Amino acid sequence: MSDGLLTEEEVKSYLKVDSPAIEQLIRRGKLTAYRVGGSFVRYRKDEVIALRSGRRFRLPEQLERSWFDKVRDFWSFYSIYVLLSFLIILVAAYFFQP
């Protein structure tokens, strides 16, 4: 097994399950699949080990985000759309007033 991410074959041999069982684990939210390079699916090694031992996997602290981080990320990505929407509403209100 590699250090961080595992292939589907490695997960199947480690958990001793077949492909439909892995898909079912993913649907139930017990296993997370990550796309690497567009078509390659990988699984987090720590998550697979926790699943095999019956523990619940928890992301490291550095990957958890607070609500403030989520709002900041939302604003940094969508700010131009929000501002343009307000501008369109103001222009429409100016031209269509009675």
Summary of the structure (lengths in Angstrom):
residues: 98
radius of gyration: 22.0
end to end distance: 70.9
largest distance: 71.8
contacts: 200
relative contact order: 0.10
helix: 60%
strand: 11%
